[in-house]
């Protein structure tokens, strides 16, 4: 067991009228500060695993970098909780990702929360497709491989997939962090994404949807629910959002043409 991910805690367990003293395994919550070119950029709480990938993915999500070659060095001080990142370029003097901003998405007047979203969100046109059976198979594989969740019940998982298999799984207490770790893996290893999708354990919020868009991924499948703004963004950005994919059921909310069975139904209705 990775002690950086879990902690053992003495616990008083109550079942009906019976009280026992035991140990429980809980997920580690770890504060991490990103130092960018010597200046404090952001502090997040995360699971202290795959920190390098998370730093890369976070900076890409924030619009600071696009390619791995823009990073000069990354040094993680795990003991003190710092990730020191040096870039080959200077930061723009007006770089400020904390200010809320209302912008348009694809000319359809959707709301973005941050300037970086307007600059980095992508419209996805990949003709990727898969069957409902493949969707549910990937989610079953994700659940079967979610060993950290099975031990703690306190983490999220995100997996980069082909239509046939899970390629890489990343875990974190924050669902957004788990996606940043996947994004960092994609950027660092220069992985082509036209034929890839995301299997995900968390709620599909607007922030999650935007991260998927920034990765250039066409499909996200989740065991959980979406939000209305996430689906509006998915509609506009060309992303297939699938929720409640469990127990041999799933809801295809946007761009159903990428799912073989729903595409056939659409053609029949036309």
C-alpha positions in Angstrom: 0.0 0.0 0.0 1.3 3.5 -0.9 1.5 5.4 2.4 1.5 8.7 0.5 -2.0 8.0 -0.8 -3.5 6.5 2.4 -3.4 7.1 6.1 -4.5 4.6 8.8 -6.7 6.0 11.5 -8.0 4.5 14.7 -11.7 4.4 14.4 -14.7 3.7 16.7 -17.1 1.7 14.6 -20.8 1.6 15.4 -23.1 -1.1 13.9 -26.5 -1.1 15.4 -25.8 -1.3 19.1 -22.4 -2.9 18.8 -19.3 -0.7 19.2 -15.8 -1.9 18.1 -12.4 -0.3 18.0 -10.6 -0.7 14.7 -8.5 0.9 12.0 -9.8 2.6 8.9 -7.9 3.6 5.7 -8.5 7.2 4.6 -7.3 9.1 1.6 -4.5 11.6 2.1 -5.3 15.3 1.4 -2.1 17.1 0.5 -1.7 20.8 0.0 0.6 21.6 -3.0 1.8 25.0 -4.1 3.0 25.6 -7.7 5.9 28.0 -7.9 6.2 29.2 -11.5 9.4 31.0 -12.5 10.1 31.6 -8.8 6.7 33.1 -8.1 3.7 31.5 -6.3 1.1 30.7 -8.9 -1.5 28.5 -7.2 -2.2 26.2 -4.3 -4.4 23.1 -4.6 -5.2 20.1 -2.4 -4.5 16.8 -4.0 -3.4 13.2 -3.7 0.4 13.2 -3.6 0.9 10.9 -6.6 1.8 11.7 -10.2 2.6 15.3 -9.1 4.8 16.0 -12.1 2.0 15.0 -14.5 -0.6 17.0 -12.6 1.7 20.1 -12.7 2.0 19.8 -16.5 -1.7 19.2 -17.0 -2.7 22.0 -14.6 -0.5 24.5 -16.5 -1.9 23.4 -19.8 -5.5 23.7 -18.5 -4.7 27.2 -17.3 -3.4 28.2 -20.7 0.2 28.7 -19.5 1.7 26.1 -21.7 0.7 24.1 -24.8 3.7 21.8 -25.3 6.1 19.9 -23.0 9.1 21.7 -24.6 8.0 25.0 -23.0 8.9 23.6 -19.6 12.6 24.0 -18.6 12.4 22.0 -15.4 10.1 20.6 -12.7 11.3 20.0 -9.2 8.9 18.5 -6.6 9.7 19.1 -3.0 7.2 16.6 -1.6 8.3 17.1 2.0 7.4 20.9 2.0 4.6 20.6 -0.5 6.0 22.6 -3.4 6.3 22.1 -7.2 9.0 24.4 -8.6 8.5 24.9 -12.3 10.7 26.9 -14.6 9.6 27.8 -18.1 11.7 28.7 -21.1 9.6 31.9 -21.4 8.5 34.7 -19.2 5.0 34.9 -17.9 2.7 37.5 -19.4 2.5 40.4 -16.9 -1.3 40.3 -17.0 -1.5 36.6 -16.3 -4.3 36.3 -13.6 -6.4 33.2 -13.6 -8.5 34.1 -10.5 -10.6 36.8 -12.2 -14.0 35.6 -13.4 -14.8 36.3 -16.9 -17.9 36.0 -19.2 -17.1 35.1 -22.8 -18.6 33.4 -25.7 -18.2 29.8 -26.7 -18.3 29.1 -30.5 -20.3 32.2 -31.1 -23.3 30.8 -29.1 -23.0 33.1 -26.1 -22.2 30.3 -23.6 -20.5 31.4 -20.3 -16.9 30.7 -19.5 -15.8 31.4 -16.0 -12.1 32.2 -16.6 -10.1 33.9 -19.4 -8.0 30.8 -19.8 -11.1 28.8 -20.8 -11.8 31.1 -23.7 -8.2 30.9 -24.8 -7.8 27.1 -24.6 -11.2 25.3 -25.0 -11.4 23.5 -28.3 -14.2 22.5 -30.6 -13.8 18.7 -31.2 -14.6 17.2 -34.6 -13.0 13.7 -34.3 -15.2 11.0 -36.0 -14.5 8.6 -33.2 -17.3 6.0 -32.6 -17.9 3.0 -30.4 -20.8 0.8 -29.3 -22.8 0.9 -26.1 -21.2 -2.4 -25.2 -17.8 -0.9 -25.5 -18.8 2.1 -23.4 -20.1 -0.1 -20.6 -17.1 -2.5 -20.8 -14.7 0.5 -20.3 -16.6 1.6 -17.3 -16.6 -1.9 -15.8 -12.8 -2.0 -16.3 -12.4 1.4 -14.6 -14.4 0.2 -11.6 -12.5 -3.1 -11.4 -9.1 -1.2 -11.5 -10.2 1.5 -9.0 -8.3 -0.1 -6.1 -7.7 3.2 -4.3 -11.4 3.9 -4.2 -12.2 0.4 -3.0 -9.9 0.9 -0.1 -10.9 4.5 0.9 -14.1 5.5 -0.9 -12.6 8.9 -1.0 -10.9 9.3 -4.4 -11.8 9.8 -8.1 -10.4 8.0 -11.1 -9.9 9.2 -14.7 -8.6 6.9 -17.4 -7.3 7.5 -20.9 -8.8 4.9 -23.2 -9.1 3.6 -26.7 -12.5 2.1 -27.6 -11.2 -1.3 -26.6 -9.1 -0.8 -23.5 -7.9 1.4 -20.6 -4.4 2.8 -21.3 -3.6 4.9 -18.2 -5.6 5.5 -14.9 -4.9 8.4 -12.6 -6.3 8.9 -9.1 -6.9 11.9 -6.9 -9.2 13.2 -4.1 -10.1 15.9 -6.6 -11.8 14.9 -9.9 -10.3 17.9 -11.7 -6.8 16.9 -10.4 -7.3 13.3 -11.8 -8.0 14.8 -15.2 -5.0 17.1 -15.0 -2.8 14.1 -14.3 -4.2 12.4 -17.4 -3.7 15.6 -19.4 -0.1 15.9 -18.1 0.6 12.3 -19.2 -0.8 13.1 -22.7 1.4 16.2 -23.1 4.6 14.8 -21.6 4.4 11.7 -23.8 3.0 13.5 -26.9 0.0 11.1 -27.1 -2.3 11.5 -30.1 -5.9 11.9 -28.9 -8.0 11.7 -32.0 -8.8 8.0 -31.2 -8.9 8.4 -27.4 -11.7 9.0 -24.9 -12.0 9.5 -21.1 -13.6 7.1 -18.6 -14.4 9.0 -15.4 -15.8 8.3 -12.0 -17.0 11.8 -11.0 -19.7 14.2 -11.8 -19.4 15.9 -15.3 -19.4 19.5 -14.2 -18.7 22.4 -16.6 -15.0 22.5 -15.4 -14.6 18.8 -16.1 -16.1 19.2 -19.5 -13.8 22.1 -20.3 -10.7 20.1 -19.3 -11.8 17.3 -21.6 -12.2 19.9 -24.4 -8.7 21.3 -23.7 -7.3 17.8 -24.0 -8.9 17.5 -27.5 -10.9 14.5 -26.4 -14.2 13.8 -28.1 -16.0 11.5 -25.6 -16.3 11.4 -21.8 -18.1 8.5 -20.1 -18.9 8.7 -16.4 -20.7 6.7 -13.8 -22.1 9.9 -12.4 -24.4 12.8 -13.4 -23.7 15.8 -15.6 -24.7 19.4 -14.9 -26.8 21.6 -17.3 -23.9 24.0 -18.1 -21.6 21.0 -18.8 -24.1 19.7 -21.3 -24.6 23.1 -23.0 -20.8 23.3 -23.4 -20.6 19.7 -24.6 -23.2 20.5 -27.2 -21.4 23.6 -28.5 -17.9 22.1 -28.3 -18.7 18.9 -30.1 -18.2 16.5 -27.2 -20.2 13.3 -26.5 -21.1 13.3 -22.8 -22.3 10.1 -21.4 -23.5 9.8 -17.8 -24.8 7.1 -15.4 -22.9 4.4 -17.2 -23.4 1.5 -14.8 -25.5 -1.6 -14.4 -25.7 -2.1 -18.1 -27.4 1.3 -18.6 -26.2 4.7 -19.7 -27.5 8.1 -20.8 -26.1 9.7 -24.0 -26.7 13.4 -23.4 -24.9 15.1 -26.3 -23.6 14.2 -29.8 -25.1 10.7 -29.9 -23.9 10.2 -33.4 -20.6 8.9 -32.0 -22.4 5.9 -30.5 -23.1 3.2 -33.1 -26.6 2.3 -31.9 -27.9 5.8 -31.3 -26.4 6.9 -34.7 -28.4 4.2 -36.4 -31.5 5.3 -34.6 -31.0 8.9 -35.7 -30.7 7.8 -39.3 -33.8 5.7 -39.0 -35.8 8.6 -37.6 -34.5 10.9 -40.4 
